[in-house]
Amino acid sequence: MKNNIRSMIWRYYAYSFFSTMIFFSAVLIPFFTKWGGLNLFQVQLLQSWFALWLFALDVPSGVIADRIGRKYTVSLGCLIFAAALLLYGSTPSFSIFLISEFLAALGLSLISGADEAILYEVLKENGLEQESKKYFGRANSFKMAGILVGALSGSLIAGHFELNVPTLLSAIPLLIAGIIAWTFTEPKVHSKKLEKIDVIKNLKNGYVYLLRHKTLRLLALDMIVVWIAGYFVIWLYQPMLENAGVAIVYFGLFQALFVLAQIIVSHNFSFLEKVFGSAKSYLRFSAIVTGLAFILVAVIPNVLTILIFVLFAGGFGLSRRVLMSSYMNKFIPSEQRATVLSSVSTFGRLSIALVNPIVGLIATQSIQFAALFIGLLPLALFFFSPIEQEMFE
């Protein structure tokens, strides 16, 4: 590999690490409920508000990334996200939280799809797209490492300071990530002067391409269903720990194990596919193990089953999205890559926006019943998924 390509990839890894070093992740629920004074239903209402703004902003930001350059939108997204966190940790107010979630959605929408598109285009320009699974997996491992460091540090910070301090400090690594993104080498497809943006046309093309491409559509649907389940591991395991009487200072340890499980899985996609004989078989396994982990912790809630829940539902459920993204990239034209990837994220966020209040309302009454409800989603996919092995070949 040429030195300039190697340098670009390692800068991308560094960006991946700092962009996810969020210190408040280990004390997310206590931050909202103890410092912010919210109940779980209000917490999920905030997340639906966030997801709806992502739905509104994701594809337009993808169009902008495709037209003016992806590294600039990624860098700006990191800076806006950092500002959102500073505002979030300033005042325990539901109205302030709403504004902060809007800014966070704006920042994340600028990042979503564009950063992965940069990596894939760089690999493609250098004849390495067939190895995209490896590089996407490694990049995800660096993201998980950032979350790991943030989680362990955040729980210690929360143990010695107010619960809003980890949120405020999380702006620092995001600023570093924004600076690193600015140094990226823009793929050649964006290095020339670009024509005037036809926003409406590109918005339409992004959705239409996704909806008309059968294989891409089915892969996206498969990804979103398990992604939703994995997403709720983040929001359920901390109140479960509180109910089990675990002190906040130990939350970071569970978050660290949660992240380590994702690192191990995402770093061994090729190995796991070989073990299970095919991509389809591994995807079926990852779906059922995620669902069963939810069912287990719902039926037998204790510290041990919460640990199993975090390791298996978190490790296999959330890392699965990265593997699916590497497959979907093979079916998307370069000039529409960020737009189509943002379209996939948009449908995922909209789905989460619809499910969030339901789960929040259920969780306010019973955390276990909420886990049981979510666990049925990946189990249904295991039994009824339309994915065929030929789609990966």
N, C-alpha and C positions, 0 to 999 in steps of 0.2 A: 504494500500500500504506500502511495506517495505521502511525503511528509505533510503537505498541505491538507490532504484529506484526513490523515490521522489526527492532525491538530484540530480540524473542524469537528471531528467526531468526539474528541475528548472535551472540547469546549461545550459541545451539546450535552455530554455527560455531566459536566460541571453545572451547566444551567439546570439540568434535570434535578440535580441534588439540591441546589439552593432554592429552586422554585417550589419545593414541597417541604422545606424545613419550617413547618408551622408548629410553633411551641404550644398553642392552646389545644391541639388535637387530643391530647391525653386527658384534658379536663373540660371537654366540650360541653357535656351535659351539666356539670356543676357550674360552669361559667354562665349558662343560660338560666338555670333554675335557682342557684344560690346567689350569684352576683346580679344577674339580670332580673330575677323575680318572676320568671315565666313558668308555666306548666308545660307538660310535654305536647299538648295539643297546640299551644301557642308557638312552641319551638318548631313544630312541623308546618304550621301556617307560614312562618317566616321562610322555611325552606321551599314551600310551594311558591311564595312570592319571588324568591330567588330563581327558582326553576322557570317560572313564567317569563321573567325578564331574559333569562338565557334563551328561552324559546323565541322571544322577539328579536334578540340581538345576535344570536349565534350565526345564522346564515348571512345576514348583511355584513357582519365582521369578516366572515370567510370570503365574501366577494371582495371586500377591501383588501384583504391579505393577498388574494390571487392577483389583484390589479396594481397595488402600489408597492408590494414587497412584504414578505412574511416576517422578516426579522424586525422590521419597524413596528408592526402591529403587536408582535410578541413582546417586544421591549416596552411599548406603551402600556400593554395589558398588565405587565408586572408592576409598573409604577402606579397605575390606578388601583390595582388590588391592594398594594401596600397602603395607599391613602384610605381605602375602605376599612382596613384593620385598625388604623390609628383612630378613625372615627368610632368604630365599633367599641373599642376599649375605653372611650372617653367618658360616656355617661350611660348608666343603666336605664334606658328609656326605650320602649317599644317603637316609638316613632323614629328615634335615632337608628335603631336596628334596621328599620325598613329602608332608610336612606342608605345605610351601610351595605345592606344586601343588594340594593340596586347597583351601587358602585362596584361591588365584588362581582356581580353578574356581568357588568360592562367589561371589567378587566379580564375576567375569565373567558368571555366570549371572544375577545381579541386574541387570546392565547390558543383557545380550543381549535384543534384541527390544523392551525397554521404551524405550530411547532413540530408536530409529527410529519406534516407535509414537507417541511424543510429537510428533515433527516432523510425521508424517502427519496426526495429529488436529488439530494447530494449522492446517495447511494446509487441511484439510477444513472446519473451522469457519469459515474465511474465504474459502471458495469457490475455493481454489487447488489442489485435489487433482489437477486435470488437468495442473498444472505440476509434479507431485511428482518426475518424472524429473529435471527441472532442479535442484530443490533437493536431492534425494538425491545427485545427481552432484556438486554444489558442496560439500555436507557431506563427501562422501568425499574430495574434493580437499583439504579442510582436514585431514582425518585423515591423508592421505598427506603433507601438508606437515609435520605433527607428527612423523611417522615419519622424514621427510627430515632435519629439524633434529636429531632424536634420534640418527639414524645417523651423521651427520657429526660431531656432538659426541662421541658415544660412542666412535668409533674413536680420536679424539684423546685422550680421557680414558684409554682402555685403553693407548694408547701411552706414557703418562706415569705411570700408576698401576697398581695390581693389577687383574686382569681382573674382580674382583667389585665394584669401585667404580662402574662404570656401572650395575650392577644396583641398588645402594643408592641412587644419585642419582635413579633413575627414579621413586622414590616421590614426589618433590617435584611434578612436573607432574600426577601422578594426584590428589594432594591438592587442587591448584588446580582440576582438572576437577570434583572432587566439590563444591567450594564453588560453582562456576558452576552446576552442575546443580541445586543447592538453590534458586537464584534463578529457575528456569524457571517459566513460567506453566502451571499444570496445565490440560489441556484440560477444557472444561466437563463432559464426560461423567464426570469424576472430581471435580468441584468440590463436588458435593452429598454428603450423608452416605450412606455405602454400607451395604448390608445385610450381615448375617452371611455370612462366607465359607463356601461349600460346596465345599471343596477337591477332594474326589473327583469331584464332578460336573463341575467346571471342567476338571480334568485329563482326564477322559474326553471332554468336549466338544471340547477343543483337538485331541486326536488324531483323534477321529471326524470332525470337520469337515474336517481335512486329508486323511484317507484316503478319504472319500466324495466329495470335490470333485475330479472327474477332471482338470480343467484345472489347478487348483492343485497337485494331486499330481504331474502330469507336469512342470510348471514347476519344482517343488521338486527332483524327481529330476534334471532337466537341470542345475540349478544346482549340486547337490551333487557330481556327477561331475567337472565342471571345477574346482570349488572344491577338491576333494581334490588334483587335479594342481597347481593354483596354490599350495596350501599346502605341497607338498613342494619347491617352488622355494626356499622359505625355509630348508629343512633340508639341501638338497643343494649349493647354490651355494658355501657357505663351505668345506666339505671339498674341493670341486673346486678352489677357489682355493688351498687349502693344498697340494694335490697338484701344482698348477701352479707352486708356489714363490712365490706372491704374499705380500708381507709384510702383517701384520695391520693396520698403519696405513692401508693402502689399501682395506681391506674396506668402510669407510664410504663410499668413492666408489662402489663397486658397489651398495651398499645404496641410496645416493642416486639412482643411475640407475634402479634397480629401482622406487623410489617415484615418481620423475618420470614413468616410463612409465605407471604406474597413474593418476597425476594427469591426464596428457594424455588418456588413453583415457576415464576417467570424466567428464572435463569436456566431452567431445564425443560423448556417446551419440547424441543426436539427429542430429548431422552424419553420424556413421558409419552410422546406419540409413538415411539418405538416400543415402549413397554406395553402399551395398549393395542398396538398393531396398526392403528390408523388414526387420522385426525378426528374422524367421526366418533370412534370408540372413546377417545380421550375426552371429547366434548360431552358425551353422554355421561361419562364417569364424573366429570367435574360438576355437571348439573345435579346429579343425584346425591353426591356427597354434600353439596351445599344445602340442598333441601333437607336431607336427613339430619344434618347438624342443627338446623332450625327446629326441627321436630323434637330432637333429643333435649335441647335446652328448655323447650316449652313444657315438656312432660316431666323432666327431672331437673329443676333449677337448683344448682349449687355451684360452688367455685370450680369444681372439676369439669362439669358440663359446660360452664361458661368458657373455660379454657379450650375445650374441644371445639366449641362453637366458634371462637375467635380464630383458632388455627385452621380449621377445615372450611367453614363457611367463608371466612375472610380470605384465607390463603388461595383457595381454588375459585371462589366466587368473584372476587374483585380482579385478580390477575388475568382472568379469562378474557376480559375486554381487550387487553393488549395483543393477545394471540389472534383474536378475531380481526383486529385492526390490520395486522400484517397480511391476513388473507384478503380482506376487502380492498386494500390498496392495489392489488394486482388487477382489479377490474375497473379502475378509475383512470381516465385520461389525465395527463399532467396538468393541463390548463384548468381543470375543474377539481383538482384534488382537494384543496382546502375547502372549497364550497361544498362538495359532496360529503366530506368527513364532518363538516359542521352540520350538514343536514341530518346525518345519523345522530350526532350528539343532541341536536335539537329535538328529534323525536324521543330520544331517551329522557331528556330533561322534562319534556311535556308529560311523559308517562309518569315520571316521579312526582311532578306537580299535582297530578290527579290522585296518586296513591298516598302522598304525604299526609293530607288531613285525615284520611281514613285510618291510617296506621297510628297517627298521633292521638286520635280520638279513642281508638281501641287501647293503646298503650297507657293512656291516662287512667283507664279502668283496670287493665291487666297487661303487664309486659309479656307474660307467657302466652296469652292468647294472640297478641300482636305477632310474636315470633311464629306461632303456629300458622297464622294467616299468611305470612310472607313465605314460609317454607313450602307452601303448596305451589308457588309459582315455578321454581326450578323442577319440582317433581312432575308437574304437568308437562314441562318441556321435555323431560326425559322420556315420557311415555308417548308424546305426540309430535315431537320435532320432525319437520319435513326435510331436514338437512340430509343430503346424501354424500357419500365419499367422493363421487365424481366432481362435486363442486370444488374440491380442494386440489384437483389435479389439472 
